[in-house]
Amino acid sequence: MVDVKKIKENVSKVTKKISGGKVAPHKHCRICQKSISPNSDPRVCKDKECLTQNERNNRNEKQMRIWMFIFFGIFATIFLTSIFRQLI
């Protein structure tokens, strides 16, 4: 059988070791991986290149999302019209 108490004790020991370190809480920039404050939003540093790259990435993600919906709509339309033609 599994000893749940022992497992919980081991997990708490490991988390104490990890959280007991001397590194302050922080996040990393999505572009250059520099450490930044945990409250920064968006998650990029104040560097001009990182900000422009993040804006480009956001635009590209938005564009890809739109194109995915368009292609899904086209596919769904073709699929549904073929089903309706078979019924009629």
Phi, psi and omega in degrees: 000160181268131178267102186294321181298318181295320179296316179298320178296316179297319179295317180294325177296316181294317181293328177294322179294318183289313184283346181276006181290175183261010180272127179289151178299135182201169173237175178239146177298138181292335185264302187257355177067019174287150179285138180227172181291150182290346181267356185289135179217119005289165188278064175223157178282180185275004180294139184298319180296320179294319179296316179293320179295321178295319177297317178299316180298319179296318178297316180297319178297318180296318179296317179296321179297318179296313180297324177297317178295321179297311181295323177296319178297317178298313180299315181296320179297313179297316181296314182291322178294325178292323178292316181295325178294326179289330180284330184273000000 
